[in-house]
Amino acid sequence: MPVDILILGAGWTSTFLIKLCNDRGISHSATSRSGRDSTIKFEFDPDSNDLEPYGVLPTASTVLITFPIDKSGASERLVRLYINSRREGGSNGDLKPRFIQLGSTSMWDGIRIKHDGLSKPTEHKWFDRHSPFVATARATAEDELLSLSPAIPTTVLNLSGLWGGARCPRNWVGKLFPSKEALESKGSLHVIHGVDVARSILAVHNNFEKAQGQRWLITDGRVYDWWDLASAWGTAPTPESTDPALGPSKLITGDDRGPQAKWVRELMEEMGLRSLPRNVELLGRALDSREFWTTFEMNPIRARLDEEPLPL
């Protein structure tokens, strides 16, 4: 049975997207490598031209690719095999699906140098979706997907740091800043909540003509200062972590808020800073996502990093 949206790769993003699709009455289907939780068992092989694995996939108006693709020719291969499987199966062969690839904003990272194992920016500037970027393998594969438009409508959504649900930024501090030196090298943070990721995907799905052939940079419209956040949250590593991806880290309550606030105060004194947050010009890079929100006539609804329940 045809669906409005096919999610290739049911992961963190799909938990927000599926709920929003259900709320809005948008039909959907999702895949996973194992076929868990009522998903379709499917695994993309970037080197294979075998059409058979695609036969189990439903025909969709929009195909969302959530996993990264970093091999030359793989993006075109996925699109071609999916479309050809529709024709060969006799299932709505005339329907032209649109393709959304989710990417990251790390490609707009400015020029960085490494010193004593720490990465520090040497450029302090604004980036928007039109700015030059580092041609990583992933970014190049995204360009290959975009080159299929307009014959096959495609677009890329480059997302900033993902948060929401189990992904709590407060829990990142202890892992990211185990030392004053590590904290000193950190500048800006850009994020987007899972709810707004889902809203953005559906906005593109409903207005694909505005998006096709283009890549979009998406943040919550804010530039956060890691010194400001680390000083305010004050986390330190503990054995009680529940986030295996980021290692042991838990919010410290009461007077013992970890060493980060002290380190930040010392760094401010050393650099002659009177208050936080630091000016954007001192943060290394700043991402401008206004064009996406203006184009699709919407605003992010989850921001400021203070709308999630605090871990106990």
N, C-alpha and C positions, 0 to 999 in steps of 0.2 A: 504494500500500500504506500503511495507517495506521501511524503511528509514535507512540511515547510522547511525545516532545518535538520540537516544531518551533522552531528558532532563527531568528527573523527578524533578520537582520543578523549574518553571520559575521565577527566581529572579534576583538579581544583576548580577550574573555571566552570565546568559543567554543573557543579553543585549549585552555583548561583544562577546559571543560565536556564537550567531545566526548571527550577522553581519559578522563574519569571515567565518562561514559556507557558507553564501550566496556569499561572495567574492570568495571562493574557489570551489563553485559548489558542496558542500557536503549537501546531503538531510538530513533533520532533522525534528523533531517534539518535542513539549514541553507540559508539563502538569502544571496545577495550581489547587488549591482547588476550585476556583470559575469558571474556564473555561474562564477567561478574555482574551481579546486580541487574540482571535482565538486559544487559547491553549485548550488542552483536559482536561476536568474536571476529576480530579483524586486526591484522598487523601489516603495516606498510613496509614493503621491501623496496628501498630506493634503487636497487640494482636489477630488479626483476620486471620483465615485460609480460608476465603471466596474467591473463585476464580473469582467470577463474576466481581468485579470492574476492574480486569486486562484485561477483554475481549475487552475493548474499546481502549487499547493501541496498537500501531502498532508494528510489528516485526522490530527489529533493530539489526544492527551488534554490536553496542556499546550502553549500557545503562549507562547514567551518573546520579548518585544519588547526588543531591546537598544539600539535607537537612540532618541534623545530625540524627544518629540512636544511641540510648543509652540503649536499652533494650536487654537483653540476648535472643538470638534466633531470633531476629527480622530481622537481615541481611539475614540469611539463609532463613527465611520465605519469604521475598520479592523476592529473587532470585528464589526460588522454585515455588512460585505462578506465577511469570511472565513466567517462562519456561513452566510450566504445562498449562498455558492458551494458549500458542502457539500450544501445541500438541492437546489440546481438541478442539481448534477452527479450526484445520486442516490447519493452516497458517504457511507454511514453518517450519514444525515441526523438520526438520533435521538441521535447522540453529542453531548454538551454539552462543548465544550472549555473549559478554564480558561485565564486569561490572566495572565501575570506581566510587569509593566513594570519595567525597571531604571531607577532614577533616581540622583540624587546627594544629598549631605547639605549642599550649599551653601545650601539654603533655611533651614537653622538657623544663621544666621550672626551673630545678634545685631545690635545697632545699631552701625554703623561710620561714621567720618568720614574725609574725605580731606584731607590736608595735604601740600603740596608734592608732589602726585602719588602719595603713599603712603596706603594704606588702613589705618586703625588702629581697633581695637575700643574702644568706650566702655562696653560691657557685659562683665562677667566672670561667667559663669554656666554652669550645667549645662543641657544640653538632652537630652531623650529623645524618643521617637517621638510622645509626646502633647503636646509643647511647641508653642506658637504658632510659626508660621514665616512667612517672607516669601512672599507670594502671587505668585511669579513666573509667567510664562506656562507654564513647564514644570510647576511644581507644580499649577497650575490644571488643566492637561490630565490630570495624574495623578489629581486629585480626580474629574474626569469619568469616568475609567476605573473608579475605585472605586465610583462611584455606580451602576454597572451591577449590582453585587452586591445581593441574592443571586440574582436571576434568571439572571445570567451571572457565574459565580465569577471574581473578579479580585483582584489584590493588587499592591502596589508595594514593591519592595525598594530603599530609598535607600542607596546604597553610598558609603562614605568613599573616600579616595584609593586608587587601584588600583595595586598593585605586584606584581612577579613576572615571571619571564622576562626580556624585554628592558627592562622598566620597573624600573630600579634607582634607588631614592631617593638613593643616594650621588651619583649623577650629576646630581641636580637642583640641588645647592648652588651651583655656580658660576653657573648661569643665574639662579637666584632671588635671589642675594645678591652682586651685583657691587659693592656699596658698604656701608659701615657703616650708612648711613641706611636702606637697604633691609632689612638684617638687624635693626635696632632695631625695625621695625614688625611683625616676625613673632612670633607666639606659638605656638599649638598646631598639631600635625599629627595627623591621624587617618587610618589606612590599613586596607586589607583586602587580603590576598593572593589572587591568582587562584584558587588551590586552594580557599580557603575561600569564595570567591564561588560556585564550582561546587558545593561541598558544600551551601551554603545554598540554591541553586536546587533541587537534588535533594531536599533536606529538605522544601521547600515543595511540590514536585511530589508527593511521597509522602504528605504530610499537609495537603492543600490546605484541608480544613475548618478547620484551625487558623489559616489565613492569610487566608482570603477576606474581602474588604470592608475590609481594613486595610492601612496602610502601615507598613513596618518600617525601622528605622534599624540599619545594620550596620557595625560596626568590628571590629577585632581585640581590643577590650576595653581598649585602652591609650590614654593621652594622651601624645604625645611633645612634647618641647620643641625647637623649631627651633634655639634657641641651643645646646642641648646637642649636637644632631646636627651642626650646622655646625662647632662647635668640635672635635668628635671626628674628623669626616671630613676637614675641611679641603680642599675642592676649589676649583679655580680654572679659568676658561675656558682651553681649549686648542684648536688646530685639529683634533685627532684625534677629535672627537666622532663617535659612531655613532648618535646619537639625534636625528633631524631635528626631532622635535616639540619638543624642549627646547633645541636649540641646542648650541653647542660647550661641552663640559664633560667632564672626565675626572678620575678619582681621582689625586691626587698622592701619591707614596710618598716615603719617606725624610724628611729634615728639612724639605724645602720642601713644606709642606702648605697653602699659600695663605694669604691674609690673614685669613680668617674667625676663626681661633682668637684672634688678636690683637684683633680687633674685639670679640669676645665678652668677652674679659678686660677691655677698656676699658669696655664697657657695664656689666659687673658692678660695677666700681669706681664708676662714675658713679651707679648705682642702689643701691649698698650691699648687693649680693647676695653671700653668702658661698660659695655652691656651686650647682651645677646637678644635676638639672633644677630649674627654677623651680616654685613651687607652682602648682597648677591655677588658683588665684584670680588669678594674674598672667598667665595665658596667653590671655585673651580669650574663649574658649569651650571647653567640654568636652562631649563627646558620650557619652551613656550608652546602650549597646546591649545591656545585660544581658537585657532582656525577650525579644529574639529567641532568644538562645542557651538561655535557660531554657525557653521555650515549646517549642522543637524538640529539647530534651534533647541538646544537643551543645555542643562547645567549639571555638573556632578552633585550628587546629593549626600555622599558620605565623604567627609574630609576632616581635617584638623587632627586626625589620629586619636580622637578622644571619644568616639562613639561606640567602641566595643567594651563589653564588660571587662574589668580588670581581673587578671589572674589572681587567685587567692594563695 
